Amino acid sequence: MQRRNFIKTTGLSVAGISLAGPGLAKSIMADRTYKRPVCAFTKCLQFLTLDQMGEVMGRLGFDGADVPVRPDGHIEPKNVKADLPQAVKILSKYGVEMPMIVTAITDPSEPFALDTLQAASDSGIKYYRTGTYKYDLSRSIQQNLDEHKKTIEKLAALNEKLGIHGGYQNHSGMNIGSPVWDLFELMKDVDPRYMGIQYDIRHAVTEAGYSWKLGMKRIAPWIRTIDIKDFVWGKNPNGEWRHQNVPLGEGMVNFDEFLKEYASLKIEAPISIHYEYDLGGAESGKKETIMDHEKIYGLMKKDLDWFRKNLLKNQIEA
């Protein structure tokens, strides 16, 4: 029986009885291979040790963890050779996979880049998120893209050697990838098996409004992993319009339309739910929070259940 169905049918929940230790969680997961493991981006759980995080995520019913392996993340790049394999081992005790990680890597020549990707590959991790490229506005848009395209091709070559996929996240703002059309220029000559895009629907809708679907179609061959979150536009105390992150289903992302587009790609790769609305500081990766931890876990569980329900509604197997 799948763990999430086990939890539902037996009444175990974050607010009730926790699973009886890692042995039970692992046994429930032993015969399950996920096409699209639903993970949590664990920046919001950096106030926990890896053992504590594994217990919580197993209890909530996540398939996997999308762990920050970057400065000030759960795993520091300088310690990646020892700490990343250990983290995979720790999480597995609780039936939690680690199919993907988040890095700050933008160039294979950076310190610890090769160490990180080699350790990930050796640990069975198939996907990583890269760092972000900035536009130098003293130069033309095309000059920026031409320069970064060379670096993307170098990363793709390294990824192919290691058997791992690098995903560049589209992110709202003034960075490369904010208007997703520019990502086509970066990716059009690389093999999508090794280098592509971690598509973030929230940021796509923030930047493109109604036309996000056109952008998604343009870069579709390179989309492998996806990020899930929601937002609304609102005014801050200074009267300025800003995006405001909200729980899934409470914002402006049309998830039915998005999941139809996603399903058409027939991608079988991990999915990462991001928690960037107010969690008492946890949403920013703080080690100390002002929100009760059980309340944080309850909000995470609510989003997880909401998203799984929508996968089922759209006939997408996780």
Rosetta blueprint (number, residue, H / E / L):
1 M L
2 Q L
3 R H
4 R H
5 N H
6 F H
7 I H
8 K H
9 T H
10 T H
11 G L
12 L L
13 S L
14 V L
15 A L
16 G L
17 I L
18 S L
19 L L
20 A L
21 G H
22 P H
23 G H
24 L H
25 A H
26 K H
27 S H
28 I H
29 M H
30 A L
31 D L
32 R L
33 T L
34 Y L
35 K L
36 R L
37 P L
38 V E
39 C E
40 A E
41 F E
42 T H
43 K H
44 C H
45 L H
46 Q L
47 F L
48 L L
49 T L
50 L H
51 D H
52 Q H
53 M H
54 G H
55 E H
56 V H
57 M H
58 G H
59 R H
60 L H
61 G L
62 F L
63 D L
64 G E
65 A E
66 D E
67 V E
68 P E
69 V E
70 R L
71 P L
72 D L
73 G L
74 H L
75 I E
76 E L
77 P H
78 K H
79 N H
80 V H
81 K H
82 A H
83 D H
84 L H
85 P H
86 Q H
87 A H
88 V H
89 K H
90 I H
91 L H
92 S H
93 K L
94 Y L
95 G L
96 V L
97 E E
98 M E
99 P E
100 M E
101 I E
102 V E
103 T L
104 A L
105 I L
106 T L
107 D L
108 P L
109 S L
110 E L
111 P L
112 F L
113 A H
114 L H
115 D H
116 T H
117 L H
118 Q H
119 A H
120 A H
121 S H
122 D H
123 S L
124 G L
125 I L
126 K L
127 Y E
128 Y E
129 R E
130 T L
131 G L
132 T L
133 Y L
134 K E
135 Y L
136 D L
137 L L
138 S L
139 R L
140 S L
141 I H
142 Q H
143 Q H
144 N H
145 L H
146 D H
147 E H
148 H H
149 K H
150 K H
151 T H
152 I H
153 E H
154 K H
155 L H
156 A H
157 A H
158 L H
159 N H
160 E H
161 K H
162 L H
163 G L
164 I L
165 H E
166 G E
167 G E
168 Y E
169 Q E
170 N L
171 H L
172 S L
173 G L
174 M L
175 N E
176 I L
177 G L
178 S L
179 P L
180 V L
181 W H
182 D H
183 L H
184 F H
185 E H
186 L H
187 M H
188 K L
189 D L
190 V L
191 D L
192 P L
193 R L
194 Y L
195 M E
196 G E
197 I E
198 Q E
199 Y E
200 D E
201 I H
202 R H
203 H H
204 A H
205 V H
206 T H
207 E H
208 A H
209 G H
210 Y H
211 S H
212 W H
213 K H
214 L H
215 G H
216 M H
217 K H
218 R H
219 I H
220 A H
221 P H
222 W H
223 I E
224 R E
225 T E
226 I E
227 D E
228 I E
229 K L
230 D E
231 F E
232 V E
233 W E
234 G E
235 K E
236 N L
237 P L
238 N L
239 G L
240 E L
241 W E
242 R E
243 H E
244 Q E
245 N E
246 V E
247 P L
248 L L
249 G L
250 E L
251 G L
252 M L
253 V L
254 N L
255 F H
256 D H
257 E H
258 F H
259 L H
260 K H
261 E H
262 Y H
263 A H
264 S H
265 L H
266 K L
267 I L
268 E L
269 A L
270 P L
271 I E
272 S E
273 I E
274 H L
275 Y L
276 E L
277 Y L
278 D L
279 L L
280 G L
281 G L
282 A H
283 E H
284 S H
285 G L
286 K L
287 K L
288 E L
289 T L
290 I L
291 M L
292 D L
293 H H
294 E H
295 K H
296 I H
297 Y H
298 G H
299 L H
300 M H
301 K H
302 K H
303 D H
304 L H
305 D H
306 W H
307 F H
308 R H
309 K H
310 N H
311 L H
312 L H
313 K H
314 N L
315 Q L
316 I L
317 E L
318 A L
